[in-house]
Amino acid sequence: MIRYAGLILCLIALIGAINIIGADIFIDALSFLLVATGAVGYALLRQDGKSAVNRFGDGAVYFGWLGTVIGLIAIAASKDGYFTEPEKLGPALAVTLLCIFYGYSLRLLSYALEER
């Protein structure tokens, strides 16, 4: 029961911060799909002593970082002028960083769902 209370407090903190900033900038389906699909694949790939939920959480963090690296490579290699036009760079970096946000958010949820 204490674990769920902790999860609720964490979610309240996250949702509060997101609402202050604006929820619309935290939504990117492709970034979420990359992280969630990679996490499922990692959970199936890695067959160690951990539970599937724990492996899913680990995979979400790994793919959050991989998604961010992929996004940074795409920004750096872009011919659209992300570095010469700051109004393009900000939104591109924001979407790139969403992968890390999704990865750690899914990991947080996996802690609550993990059987102990």
N, C-alpha and C positions, 0 to 999 in steps of 0.2 A: 504494500500500500504506500509506503514511503517513497518507493521508486516512482510510482505514478504521480505522486505529489511533486516530486522533483522534476519530472517531465513536464507537468502542467506549468510550473514556475518558469522553466526554460522556454516553453512555447509562448507564454505570456510576454516574456522579455523580448523574444524575437518578433512576435506579431506587433507588439507595441512599437518597436524600433522601425519595422517595415511600414506601419501605418503613418508614422511621423514623416518618413522620407517619401513615401508614395508607393503603394503596392504594385502599380503597373510596371515599374522598372525592374521588379524582381521576377518577372514572368518571361521565360524564354523556353518554349517547348523543346527545341532541338538540343539545347544544353542539358535540360533535365533528362531527355531521352538518352543522350550519350552516357550520362552518369548512371542512370538507373539500369540501362541495358548492360553496361560494363560491370556494374555491381552484381547483377544476376549471373552473368558469365563467369565472373571471378568466384562467386559462391559455388557454382557448379564445377569449376576447374580445380579449385583448391580443396582437396580432400584430406584435411588434417583433423585433429581432435576437437576442433572448435565446432560450434553449432552453425547451421546454415545461416541463421540470422546474424551471427557474429561475423561470418565470412562475408555476407552481403554488406554489412557496415564497413568492413575493411576495404572491400572492393569499391564502395561508393567514394571513399576518401581517395583511393588510388586514382580512380577515373576522374574525380574532380580535378586533381592536379594534372592528369594527362590532358584533360579537356582544356585547361588553362594554358598549358604549354602549346597545344595545337592552335589555340586561338592567338597566342602571341606570335607564333610562327606565321600564321596567316596575315596578321597585321603587319609584321615586319616585311613580308614578301609582297604585300599588296601594291598594285600599281595605281590604286585609287587615291593616293596622296594622304594617307592617314597621318603621316608625320608632318606634312606641310600644311594641312588644314586641321587645326585643333578642334573644330566643331565636329569632325568625323572621328577623331581619335578617342574622345571621351566616351561616346556611346559604344564604340568597338571594344574598348577596355572593360567597360561595365559588363557587357555580355560575356566577355572572356572570364571575368572574375566570378560570374554566376555559377560556373562549374564547381569552383571551390565551395561556394555557399551551399549549393545543392548536395555536394558530397558530405560535408560535415553535418548538414541538417538530417540527411538520411542516416548517418552514423548515430546521431543523437537519438533518433527514433528506434534504431536497432538496439540501443542499450536498453530501452524500456521494454521492447518486445522479447529480448533474450531471456530464455529460461535459466533459472539459477537453482 
